[in-house]
Amino acid sequence: MTNTTKSVGDYLREWRQRRRMSQLDLACEADISTKHLSFLETGRSQPSREMVLLLAERLEIPLRERNMLLVAAGYAPVFSQRSLDDPALQSARQAVDLVLKGHEPYPALAVDRHWSLIAANDALNALIGDVDPALLKPPVNVLRLSMHPAGMARRVVNFSEWRQHLIARLRHQVDVTADAALEDLIREISAYPTPDRATRGPAVKPDPAAVIVPLQLMIEEGVLTFISTTTVFGTPIDVTLSELAIETFLPADPETAATLARMAERRRS
């Protein structure tokens, strides 16, 4: 991070353009003159630490990149980046575990900014099934696990629809974070072949009245249909915590709910 060759002005201009804001837009948001903002972007003026943080806030720049802006401007980073095992994040980790456990018998997992698996509940683990062991070696990337031909893709009934949904989410994430690793992940997932339908089970026609893209997963008992939600921590001031997301899956029909309840009962017996 300290070896950056970009100036703070370069970063500010790139983030402003990424947010599709004019200099006037950002200047109004930050309550400064367009002339001053122009001087900051061109390097004719040096921003104070407070100004860097103000502009980063108005541009909704992720905490990791806010630290980079501060370093580029000659200031020390202000947002910590701890491991989830750090005692300072113990309460946050306990909250994650509580959400995952409380969501059973429905599947749920926690991932970091690159979709690496942090934790999962028993309901999710029970659905993974027979996959290439290489895909389960840490760090497990859950998108690769679900979309790779040797992973769960063979049992995703609406594979093309679900992949399109995931790629759209990734593209939005890239727009927000400018993360090059996610761009690589988009290219990788986009190149995966569509599994043979015979392996995935019978096609399920999409509901024309649906308002959300479901995940349709084939298991021995039949097709499970889920809708997914994402939960993040509010107002985090730690980089690691700000990049943590909890993905939960809820049954989209009574049959899925009943099947998951039976599977949970078998695990308890």
C-alpha positions in Angstrom: 0.0 0.0 0.0 2.9 2.4 0.8 4.5 1.7 -2.7 1.6 3.3 -4.6 2.7 5.4 -7.6 -0.6 7.3 -7.8 -1.1 10.6 -6.2 -4.0 11.3 -3.9 -5.4 13.5 -6.7 -5.3 10.6 -9.1 -7.2 8.5 -6.7 -9.8 11.1 -6.0 -10.4 11.7 -9.7 -10.7 8.0 -10.5 -13.2 7.4 -7.7 -15.2 10.5 -8.7 -15.4 9.3 -12.2 -16.2 5.7 -11.1 -19.2 7.2 -9.1 -20.2 9.1 -12.2 -20.0 12.4 -10.4 -18.8 15.7 -11.9 -16.5 18.0 -10.0 -19.5 20.2 -9.3 -21.5 17.3 -7.9 -18.7 16.3 -5.5 -17.8 19.8 -4.6 -21.5 20.4 -3.6 -21.6 17.2 -1.6 -18.4 18.1 0.3 -19.4 21.8 0.6 -16.2 23.0 -1.1 -15.6 25.0 -4.2 -15.1 23.3 -7.6 -11.8 25.3 -7.9 -10.5 23.8 -4.7 -11.5 20.3 -5.8 -9.8 20.8 -9.1 -6.6 21.9 -7.4 -6.7 18.8 -5.2 -7.2 16.4 -8.2 -4.4 18.1 -10.2 -2.0 18.2 -7.3 -1.9 22.0 -7.1 -3.2 21.8 -3.5 -2.6 19.2 -0.9 -5.6 17.9 1.0 -5.7 17.8 4.8 -6.3 14.5 6.5 -9.8 15.6 7.3 -10.5 16.6 3.7 -9.3 13.2 2.4 -11.7 11.5 4.8 -14.6 13.9 3.9 -14.2 13.3 0.2 -13.9 9.6 0.7 -17.1 9.6 2.7 -19.0 11.5 0.1 -17.6 9.2 -2.6 -18.6 6.1 -0.5 -15.1 4.7 -0.9 -14.6 1.3 0.9 -12.5 1.5 4.0 -9.6 -0.4 2.5 -9.3 2.2 -0.3 -9.7 5.1 2.1 -6.5 3.9 3.8 -4.8 4.0 0.4 -6.0 7.6 -0.1 -4.6 8.6 3.2 -1.2 7.0 2.5 -1.1 8.6 -0.9 -1.7 12.0 0.7 1.1 11.3 3.2 -1.0 10.3 6.2 -1.2 7.2 8.3 -4.1 4.8 7.7 -6.9 5.2 10.3 -9.0 2.1 9.7 -7.7 -1.1 11.3 -7.6 -4.4 9.6 -7.7 -7.3 12.0 -8.1 -11.0 11.7 -11.5 -12.4 12.6 -9.7 -14.3 15.4 -8.5 -11.0 16.9 -10.1 -10.5 20.4 -11.3 -7.1 19.3 -13.6 -8.7 16.8 -14.8 -11.5 19.1 -18.2 -10.0 19.5 -18.6 -9.6 15.8 -17.5 -13.2 15.1 -20.0 -14.4 17.8 -22.7 -12.4 16.1 -21.9 -14.1 12.8 -22.0 -17.5 14.3 -25.3 -16.7 16.1 -26.9 -15.6 12.8 -25.7 -18.7 11.0 -26.8 -21.1 13.7 -30.1 -19.2 14.2 -30.9 -19.5 10.5 -31.0 -23.3 10.6 -32.6 -25.5 9.2 -32.0 -23.1 6.3 -28.5 -22.8 4.8 -26.3 -19.7 5.5 -22.7 -18.8 5.2 -20.3 -15.9 5.8 -17.8 -14.7 3.1 -15.1 -12.1 2.8 -14.7 -9.5 0.0 -13.4 -12.2 -2.5 -16.2 -14.7 -1.6 -13.8 -16.8 0.4 -15.7 -18.9 3.0 -15.4 -17.7 6.5 -18.1 -19.9 8.2 -21.1 -21.9 7.3 -23.9 -23.6 9.2 -24.7 -27.4 9.1 -27.6 -26.9 6.7 -25.3 -25.4 4.1 -22.6 -28.1 4.6 -25.3 -30.8 4.1 -26.1 -29.4 0.6 -22.6 -29.3 -0.8 -22.6 -33.0 -1.8 -20.0 -34.7 -3.9 -17.6 -32.2 -5.3 -13.9 -32.2 -6.3 -11.9 -32.2 -3.1 -9.6 -29.5 -4.6 -12.5 -27.1 -4.5 -12.8 -27.6 -0.7 -9.2 -26.8 0.1 -8.9 -23.5 2.1 -9.5 -20.8 1.2 -12.8 -22.1 -0.3 -14.2 -19.7 -2.8 -18.0 -20.2 -2.7 -18.7 -18.9 -6.2 -16.1 -21.3 -7.6 -17.5 -24.1 -5.5 -21.1 -23.5 -6.7 -20.3 -22.7 -10.4 -17.3 -24.9 -11.3 -18.1 -28.0 -13.5 -16.5 -30.2 -10.8 -18.4 -28.5 -8.0 -22.1 -28.0 -7.3 -22.9 -26.7 -10.8 -24.0 -30.1 -11.9 -26.9 -29.9 -9.5 -27.9 -26.3 -10.1 -31.0 -26.7 -12.2 -31.2 -23.1 -13.4 -27.5 -22.9 -13.9 -27.4 -20.2 -16.7 -29.9 -18.0 -14.9 -28.1 -18.3 -11.5 -24.7 -17.7 -13.1 -26.0 -14.6 -14.8 -27.3 -13.3 -11.5 -24.0 -14.0 -9.7 -22.0 -12.3 -12.5 -24.3 -9.2 -12.3 -23.6 -9.1 -8.5 -19.9 -9.3 -9.0 -19.9 -6.6 -11.6 -21.8 -4.3 -9.2 -19.2 -5.2 -6.5 -16.4 -4.3 -8.9 -18.1 -0.9 -9.6 -18.3 -0.3 -5.9 -14.8 -1.5 -4.9 -12.6 -1.4 -8.0 -11.3 -4.8 -7.0 -9.2 -6.4 -9.7 -9.4 -9.8 -8.1 -13.2 -9.8 -8.6 -12.8 -8.9 -12.2 -10.6 -12.0 -12.6 -13.3 -14.0 -10.8 -16.0 -12.7 -13.3 -13.9 -13.8 -16.3 -13.3 -17.2 -14.7 -17.0 -17.9 -13.9 -18.1 -16.6 -17.2 -15.9 -19.2 -19.0 -17.3 -22.2 -17.1 -19.3 -24.5 -19.4 -23.0 -25.2 -18.7 -23.2 -28.7 -17.2 -25.2 -31.4 -19.0 -28.9 -31.2 -18.2 -29.1 -34.9 -17.5 -26.6 -34.4 -14.6 -28.6 -31.5 -13.2 -32.1 -32.9 -13.4 -35.2 -31.7 -15.3 -35.4 -28.1 -16.3 -37.6 -25.9 -14.2 -39.5 -23.2 -16.0 -39.0 -19.7 -14.5 -42.1 -18.2 -13.0 -43.1 -15.2 -15.1 -44.6 -13.5 -12.0 -41.4 -13.9 -10.0 -39.7 -10.8 -8.6 -36.4 -12.4 -7.6 -33.9 -14.8 -9.1 -34.1 -18.2 -7.2 -31.5 -20.8 -6.7 -32.8 -24.2 -7.8 -30.7 -27.0 -6.4 -31.2 -30.7 -7.2 -30.7 -33.2 -4.3 -31.8 -36.8 -3.8 -35.2 -35.7 -2.5 -35.9 -33.4 -5.5 -35.4 -29.8 -6.4 -34.9 -27.2 -3.6 -35.8 -23.6 -4.5 -34.3 -20.8 -2.5 -34.3 -17.0 -2.4 -31.2 -15.4 -1.0 -30.5 -12.3 1.1 -27.3 -10.5 2.1 -26.5 -9.0 5.5 -23.6 -6.7 6.3 -22.4 -5.0 9.5 -23.7 -1.4 9.9 -21.1 1.4 10.3 -18.0 -0.7 10.6 -14.7 1.0 11.2 -12.5 -2.1 10.7 -11.6 -3.1 7.2 -12.1 -6.8 7.7 -15.5 -6.3 9.3 -16.6 -3.9 6.5 -15.9 -6.6 3.9 -17.7 -9.4 5.7 -21.1 -10.5 4.3 -23.6 -13.1 5.5 -25.5 -14.9 2.7 -28.7 -16.6 3.8 -31.0 -18.8 1.8 -34.7 -19.1 2.5 -37.1 -21.6 1.1 -39.1 -20.2 -1.8 -41.9 -22.8 -1.5 -43.4 -25.1 1.1 -41.9 -28.2 -0.4 -38.3 -26.8 0.1 -39.1 -25.8 3.7 -40.5 -29.3 4.5 -37.5 -31.0 2.9 -35.0 -28.9 4.8 -36.9 -29.6 8.1 -36.7 -33.4 7.5 -33.0 -33.1 6.6 -32.3 -31.2 9.9 -34.2 -33.8 11.9 -32.1 -36.6 10.4 -28.9 -34.8 11.3 -30.1 -34.5 14.9 -31.1 -38.1 15.2 
